[in-house]
Amino acid sequence: MSTLANVTLQKIGGSGLGPFGNVEFTPETAFSKFTGAISSIIGLLTIVAAVWFLIQITLGGLSWITAAGEKAKLTEARDKITHAFIGLIIVVAGWGILALAGQFFGWDTILMPTSVKELIKF
């Protein structure tokens, strides 16, 4: 049992599936699992955003090449490329804001799970 502000918390847990199996949940381990899950989701969404950016920039470039000098098609291709870069900037800015908020609130594992930190020996 652990006490926190004169409140006694019972350990919960038992056998389960995946990373939650055979783990006793205390407030510390539950928060660690939560931030690890959030970190994994953010990592996956960042990869998806990068792949989407590459697809959009490629399609915009192909549209530009095949525009054959038509102003409407050139404008559409330029807008597609511009929107791809704006989306990339938004993703990078969001990642940076989350990293800053994580440091501010003491959630240093929000963008890097504990297991990865152990691998690179922080």
Order of alpha helices (4+ residues) and beta strands (2+ residues): beta-beta-beta-beta-alpha-alpha-alpha
